Amino acid sequence: MHKDHFQEAINKATEYTSKADIWYVCDIIGERVFGFALLHYLNKTIPEITRLSNHSNNYIIRSLGAGVHNAVRKGLDKQHVTTVFLILISMANTKDKELPQIYVLNKLPVTDNCAHIKPNRWKPYLEFYFLLPGE
């Protein structure tokens, strides 16, 4: 993805994912588009993920989770992991088990407004869920 085609790639990923009818399509697109974008165009991608986190299509939500997970595994800076984790938490009201990254978060003690959450409170979940190495 070249920076000149960033928005086009995000739009196409959203379009194709919204037409998906099987989980692995979402995961593949999420890892290769949203995950890659987080690693290479972080400042442009965070607002897009935030915007798409309110999408009505569950496969787009799943794709975001897969992309975030992939970016964290591939070395997203720890300071940004908390940011994307809080975006995922904002989507934690799902009951759809096809959204495993988000469904797991639904089991955590979260309120509707996560802005007050102290990042250290979530460190065990970040280390477990994203398999971050301990410090």
C-alpha positions as CSV (number, residue, x, y, z in Angstrom):
1,M,0.0,0.0,0.0
2,H,1.5,3.2,-1.1
3,K,0.7,6.4,0.9
4,D,-0.9,7.9,-2.2
5,H,-3.4,5.0,-2.2
6,F,-4.0,4.8,1.5
7,Q,-7.7,5.9,1.5
8,E,-8.5,3.8,-1.6
9,A,-7.0,0.7,0.1
10,I,-9.0,1.3,3.2
11,N,-12.2,1.9,1.2
12,K,-11.7,-1.2,-0.9
13,A,-10.9,-3.4,2.2
14,T,-14.1,-2.1,3.8
15,E,-16.1,-2.8,0.6
16,Y,-14.8,-6.3,0.1
17,T,-15.0,-7.2,3.8
18,S,-18.6,-6.1,3.9
19,K,-19.4,-8.6,1.2
20,A,-17.7,-11.5,2.9
21,D,-19.6,-14.5,4.0
22,I,-16.8,-16.4,5.7
23,W,-14.5,-15.4,8.6
24,Y,-11.1,-16.0,7.0
25,V,-11.8,-13.4,4.3
26,C,-12.1,-10.8,7.0
27,D,-9.0,-12.0,8.8
28,I,-6.8,-12.0,5.6
29,I,-8.0,-8.5,4.5
30,G,-7.7,-7.2,8.1
31,E,-4.2,-8.4,8.5
32,R,-3.0,-7.3,5.1
33,V,-4.7,-3.9,4.9
34,F,-5.6,-2.6,8.4
35,G,-2.6,-4.3,10.1
36,F,-0.2,-3.1,7.5
37,A,-1.6,0.4,7.6
38,L,-1.2,0.5,11.4
39,L,2.4,-0.4,11.1
40,H,3.3,2.0,8.3
41,Y,0.7,4.8,8.5
42,L,-0.3,4.9,12.1
43,N,-1.5,8.5,12.3
44,K,-3.8,8.1,9.3
45,T,-5.0,4.6,10.3
46,I,-6.1,5.3,13.9
47,P,-8.9,7.7,12.8
48,E,-10.0,5.2,10.1
49,I,-10.2,2.3,12.6
50,T,-12.1,4.5,15.0
51,R,-14.5,5.5,12.3
52,L,-15.0,1.9,11.1
53,S,-15.4,0.7,14.7
54,N,-19.0,1.9,14.5
55,H,-19.8,0.0,11.3
56,S,-22.9,-2.1,11.2
57,N,-21.3,-5.0,9.5
58,N,-19.8,-7.5,11.9
59,Y,-17.3,-8.8,9.5
60,I,-15.7,-5.3,9.2
61,I,-15.5,-5.3,13.0
62,R,-13.8,-8.7,12.9
63,S,-11.4,-7.5,10.2
64,L,-10.4,-4.5,12.4
65,G,-9.7,-6.9,15.3
66,A,-7.6,-9.2,13.1
67,G,-5.7,-6.2,11.7
68,V,-4.9,-4.8,15.2
69,H,-3.9,-8.2,16.4
70,N,-1.5,-8.7,13.5
71,A,0.0,-5.2,13.9
72,V,0.7,-5.8,17.6
73,R,2.3,-9.2,16.8
74,K,4.5,-7.6,14.2
75,G,5.8,-4.9,16.5
76,L,3.4,-2.0,16.9
77,D,5.0,0.3,19.5
78,K,3.7,-0.5,23.0
79,Q,2.6,3.1,23.5
80,H,0.2,2.7,20.5
81,V,-1.0,-0.8,21.7
82,T,-3.1,0.8,24.4
83,T,-4.7,3.2,21.9
84,V,-5.8,0.4,19.6
85,F,-6.8,-1.8,22.5
86,L,-9.2,1.0,23.8
87,I,-10.7,1.2,20.3
88,L,-11.3,-2.5,20.4
89,I,-12.8,-2.2,23.9
90,S,-15.3,0.4,22.5
91,M,-16.7,-2.4,20.3
92,A,-17.0,-4.9,23.1
93,N,-20.8,-4.9,23.3
94,T,-21.0,-7.7,20.7
95,K,-22.5,-11.1,21.4
96,D,-21.3,-12.4,18.1
97,K,-18.8,-15.3,18.6
98,E,-17.6,-14.8,15.0
99,L,-15.8,-11.8,16.4
100,P,-13.3,-13.6,18.7
101,Q,-11.1,-10.6,19.4
102,I,-14.0,-8.4,20.3
103,Y,-16.1,-11.2,22.0
104,V,-13.2,-11.9,24.5
105,L,-13.3,-8.2,25.4
106,N,-17.0,-8.4,26.0
107,K,-16.1,-10.7,29.0
108,L,-14.0,-8.0,30.6
109,P,-15.3,-5.5,33.1
110,V,-15.9,-2.5,30.8
111,T,-18.2,0.5,31.1
112,D,-19.7,2.3,28.1
113,N,-17.1,5.1,28.4
114,C,-13.6,3.8,28.4
115,A,-11.8,7.1,28.4
116,H,-11.1,6.9,32.1
117,I,-9.4,3.5,32.0
118,K,-5.8,3.5,33.2
119,P,-3.6,1.7,30.8
120,N,-1.8,-0.3,33.5
121,R,-5.2,-1.9,34.5
122,W,-5.3,-3.6,31.1
123,K,-1.7,-4.7,31.0
124,P,-2.4,-8.3,31.9
125,Y,-5.1,-8.5,29.2
126,L,-2.8,-6.9,26.7
127,E,0.0,-9.3,27.5
128,F,-2.3,-12.3,27.4
129,Y,-4.5,-11.5,24.5
130,F,-1.9,-9.9,22.3
131,L,0.9,-12.1,23.6
132,L,3.1,-9.2,24.4
133,P,6.4,-10.1,26.0
134,G,6.5,-9.1,29.7
135,E,8.8,-6.2,30.6
